[in-house]
Amino acid sequence: LSPSQHEQTLFEERHLRYISPLGKGNFGSVELCRYDPLGDNTGELVAVKKLQPNKQSTVDDFQKEVNMLSILHCDYIVKYRGVCYSMGRLSMSLVMEYLPYGSLIGYLENNQHNINTRRMLLFASQICKGMEYLQTLRYVHRDLAARNILVASESLVKIADFGLTKIIPSDKEYYRVTQPGESPIFWYAPESINESRFSHKSDVWSFGIVLHELFFYCDNKSNPKRVKKKLLINIHGPSISMHLANILKNNWRLPSPPHCPPKVCSNLMRQCWAYNFDERPCFSSLGNQIETIILSQLSLGERHWYTLD
Ligand SMILES: CCCn1cc(-c2nc(Nc3ccc(C(=O)NC)cc3)nc3[nH]ccc23)cn1
């Protein structure tokens, strides 16, 4: 056993009872299971990510994802619980804490009426803190998007799905990917589109897109279904990515979502979408700016928030 496997909690497959599907991540699908060794339904609910067996490379990537998640300890990152080997250690599943409210996108769409700007800024600051923590470990997420943010409670969200996460080598400030991945380039920074270059600053660009999604999905005026189709088109192929890279170069950016407070849209998002990555803020600065906006609104009392909404 490798040293890291000694700390891993082992879940025995025979006690892992399948309940329902939860979603699809990179390299695999996630299912709701109950780990019920006593067999009396008193066991706890867990989220189990199974590897979709296709290419050998994904088995190694999956093992890396498991090892990476197992050493992350942060309130704003989905908790690792352990692994479950089946078919005599031939296949492995990742066992994580179950977050009852599901993905952020679904949550926003189903709770549009009672999510106010303050709550979305709270969620944004939590994502920032999670990303700040990842950065201390030199992790680049590479797939920061609302679909990969999970809701733990009415006032807590967590970053999930580390399938594309890479560790930046200590002698460099970025990670260059050889084969461009599957994730839609809509969330990619220009340097990621053009040179497959990923860094903490390209994660900051993606965070700007997540801010846009936050304020777009909860806007009950816009029909999220239509918007979702438009936003989530998996734009692939060199021509489309070239087109996107060109309009970004010519300073086109996503239009501000309706009813988005100017400080957030024209300011925070624009900072994240600076063409040159070294002009983008770091996650700690973004976190402080978001906290300042939250506090400045609070000091103006509830009334102001109402009008802001
Ligand atoms: C991020 C992409 C991969 N992925 C991870 C998960 C996941 N989901 C949940 N809970 C969840 C999900 C969906 C719903 C729902 O009602 N749906 C209509 C309710 C609760 N807990 C999780 N813990 C760790 C991963 C994980 C789902 N997809």
The ligand as an SDF file (V2000), in Angstrom:
LIG
                    3D

 28 31  0  0  0  0  0  0  0  0999 V2000
  -20.0550   18.4250   -9.8810 C   0  0  0  0  0  0  0  0  0  0  0  0
  -20.2740   17.5000  -11.0120 C   0  0  0  0  0  0  0  0  0  0  0  0
  -20.3410   16.0430  -10.5530 C   0  0  0  0  0  0  0  0  0  0  0  0
  -21.3450   15.8830   -9.5220 N   0  0  0  0  0  0  0  0  0  0  0  0
  -21.1320   15.8500   -8.1790 C   0  0  0  0  0  0  0  0  0  0  0  0
  -22.3640   15.6890   -7.5900 C   0  0  0  0  0  0  0  0  0  0  0  0
  -22.6620   15.6380   -6.1630 C   0  0  0  0  0  0  0  0  0  0  0  0
  -23.9520   15.8440   -5.8140 N   0  0  0  0  0  0  0  0  0  0  0  0
  -24.2970   15.8750   -4.5120 C   0  0  0  0  0  0  0  0  0  0  0  0
  -25.5840   16.1120   -4.1580 N   0  0  0  0  0  0  0  0  0  0  0  0
  -26.7070   16.2910   -4.9660 C   0  0  0  0  0  0  0  0  0  0  0  0
  -26.6840   16.3080   -6.3730 C   0  0  0  0  0  0  0  0  0  0  0  0
  -27.8590   16.5030   -7.0990 C   0  0  0  0  0  0  0  0  0  0  0  0
  -29.0780   16.6760   -6.4170 C   0  0  0  0  0  0  0  0  0  0  0  0
  -30.3640   16.8860   -7.1580 C   0  0  0  0  0  0  0  0  0  0  0  0
  -31.3880   17.0700   -6.5700 O   0  0  0  0  0  0  0  0  0  0  0  0
  -30.3300   16.8480   -8.5070 N   0  0  0  0  0  0  0  0  0  0  0  0
  -31.5620   17.0700   -9.2360 C   0  0  0  0  0  0  0  0  0  0  0  0
  -29.0930   16.6810   -5.0150 C   0  0  0  0  0  0  0  0  0  0  0  0
  -27.9270   16.4860   -4.2970 C   0  0  0  0  0  0  0  0  0  0  0  0
  -23.4150   15.6820   -3.4980 N   0  0  0  0  0  0  0  0  0  0  0  0
  -22.1090   15.4610   -3.8390 C   0  0  0  0  0  0  0  0  0  0  0  0
  -21.0270   15.2530   -3.0350 N   0  0  0  0  0  0  0  0  0  0  0  0
  -19.9260   15.0780   -3.8040 C   0  0  0  0  0  0  0  0  0  0  0  0
  -20.2740   15.1650   -5.1320 C   0  0  0  0  0  0  0  0  0  0  0  0
  -21.6770   15.4170   -5.1600 C   0  0  0  0  0  0  0  0  0  0  0  0
  -23.3200   15.6890   -8.6050 C   0  0  0  0  0  0  0  0  0  0  0  0
  -22.6730   15.7960   -9.7830 N   0  0  0  0  0  0  0  0  0  0  0  0
  1  2  1  0
  2  3  1  0
  3  4  1  0
  4  5  1  0
  4 28  1  0
  5  6  2  0
  6  7  1  0
  6 27  1  0
  7  8  1  0
  7 26  2  0
  8  9  2  0
  9 10  1  0
  9 21  1  0
 10 11  1  0
 11 12  1  0
 11 20  2  0
 12 13  2  0
 13 14  1  0
 14 15  1  0
 14 19  2  0
 15 16  2  0
 15 17  1  0
 17 18  1  0
 19 20  1  0
 21 22  2  0
 22 23  1  0
 22 26  1  0
 23 24  1  0
 24 25  2  0
 25 26  1  0
 27 28  2  0
M  END
$$$$
